[in-house]
Amino acid sequence: MSQAVDTTNGLMQRRTLLPYPLAKGFVTVAASLIVLIMISLVLAPSAVSLGALKGSLPFACLIALVGLGQLLVVQQGGFDLSVAGAVSLAVVVATHYPNGDNAQLLPAVLIAFGFALAAGVLNGFLVGFVKLNAVIATIGTNALLYGMVFVVSGGVPRITTPLLAGIAGGQTFGIPHAVFFLAAVLVVMTFVLKKTVIGRRFEAIGANPLAARAVGLNVRTHQMMAYVCAQLLCCLAGILLAGITREPTAFQGDPLLLPSVAVVVLGGTSLLGGRGFPISTVIAALFLNQLSQFALAVGVPYSAQTIIQALALGFGIAVYSVRWTSNTTKTATKED
């Protein structure tokens, strides 16, 4: 009887706590974005003008894309610090291989995704099978990717092709094309994670790998797929960045590493793994991008942007380290 009571109380606590991480993450980041917009309207109206929003929205989408990739890795309790190299390699392949020839754009895109697939498999193998620390493994992969960047580009930037500029940097009905790419990724990712058996298994493995292995789930394969998908999303972000920026440099991915982690934390996903929140992550990317625009509008130098992003990351960790509980849960705990 005692075991039955304990089990019931345990289920009660889990059911009570389950909605709160989603509500906390979504409400917190959405409210923060609204407050930031209101402050911008008062103190820096130029930061929320139509021209500023259209100009910065594509870059917010890029942050969201790499953030969604980082989200998958964080859900498995890891980190992907090869984001900068992955984005930069996609940029130089998409610009140097075609060399301004639209006919060579498709082969360049396929080559870029091929590199991303190889890098994702390498990361997944080192972390999932060799059991290397994720930070060490992905830093090593990042060094290899940057080596490829210099092999391909020689450190010299090249102008993007007109076709890629139209696809990635163009607009339809006044909406930047990057928004449509992000929307498609977000819909697919949210559906797979929240509505499919694969997604539920993925989250279960991230929450408790030992228990997942005990019931027969292939933990290593799911971890590898997290790194593969993360690299593919970074590659997509890099290709879009190559089209949005007329003459991208070989280090174009460097500013995206810290934001990729910050938006995951601000979106409410635990750094210990488990459940992930793609929609909240995208909203966090909009918040972080608007925060940068606001800082620039009030005169904060661009060199201080990294400090602002680090403060936002610290804010997210501090907020979500406070655990929300309901009265029902507290009562149940006292009764135990």
Secondary structure, 3 states (H helix, E strand, C coil): CHHHHHHHHHHHHHHHHCHHHHHHHHHHHHHHHHHHHHHHHHHCHHHHCHHHHHHHHHHHHHHHHHHHHHHHHHHCCCCCCCHHHHHHHHHHHHHHCCCCCHHHHHHHHHHHHHHHHHHHHHHHHHHHHCCCCHHHHHHHHHHHHHHHHHHHHCCCCCCCCHHHHHHHHCEECCEEHHHHHHHHHHHHHHHHHHHCHHHHHHHHHHHCHHHHHHCCCCHHHHHHHHHHHHHHHHHHHHHHHHHHCCCCCCCCCHHHHHHHHHHHHHCCCCCCCCCCCHHHHHHHHHHHHHHHHHHHHCCCCHHHHHHHHHHHHHHHHHHHCCCCCCHHHHHHHHHC
